[in-house]
Amino acid sequence: MKPFLKWAGGKRWLAPAISIAASARLHGGRYVEPFVVGGSVALRILDDDPGATVLIADVQPDLIAAWRGVQ
């Protein structure tokens, strides 16, 4: 899935490499994203491993409200 937000300093370009590294350790486990912002890494991991559990977090309440709305 493509992120619905673009963010300066986002990890969209790095998401494929992070997903490969994370999925090697996940195998149906849990990925925690402490600074979700656009969510490119979390969404990429869910695309690559639909059985994975992804926990997203951020300190910006409006951003988390937007993600809850998308959920």
C-alpha positions in Angstrom: 0.0 0.0 0.0 1.2 3.5 -0.8 1.5 5.9 2.1 -1.3 8.6 2.2 1.2 11.3 3.5 4.4 12.6 2.1 6.8 13.8 4.7 10.1 15.6 4.6 12.6 13.2 5.9 10.4 10.2 5.1 11.8 6.7 4.7 9.9 5.8 1.5 13.1 5.4 -0.5 14.6 3.2 2.3 11.4 1.2 3.0 12.3 -1.8 0.7 15.7 -2.4 2.5 14.2 -1.9 5.9 11.4 -4.3 5.1 13.8 -7.0 4.0 15.9 -6.6 7.1 12.8 -6.6 9.4 11.0 -9.5 7.7 14.1 -11.7 8.3 13.5 -11.2 12.0 9.6 -11.0 12.0 8.2 -14.2 10.5 4.7 -13.4 11.7 6.0 -11.4 14.6 5.7 -7.8 15.6 7.2 -4.6 14.1 7.2 -1.4 16.2 7.4 1.9 14.4 8.0 4.7 17.0 7.9 7.6 14.5 5.3 6.5 12.0 4.7 9.9 10.2 3.9 8.7 6.7 4.1 5.0 7.6 6.1 3.9 4.5 8.1 1.3 6.4 5.1 -0.1 8.3 3.0 -0.3 5.2 5.8 -1.9 3.2 6.2 -4.6 5.9 2.5 -5.3 5.8 2.6 -5.6 2.0 5.6 -8.0 2.3 4.3 -10.0 5.2 0.5 -9.8 5.7 0.7 -11.9 8.8 3.0 -9.4 10.6 1.7 -7.3 13.4 2.6 -3.6 13.1 2.4 -1.2 16.0 2.7 2.5 15.0 3.3 5.4 17.3 4.1 9.1 17.2 4.0 12.1 19.5 1.9 14.2 17.2 -1.8 13.7 18.2 -3.2 15.1 15.0 -1.1 12.6 13.0 -2.3 9.7 15.1 -5.9 10.9 14.7 -5.4 10.8 11.0 -4.0 7.3 11.1 -7.0 6.2 13.3 -9.3 7.7 10.7 -7.6 5.7 8.0 -7.8 2.6 10.1 
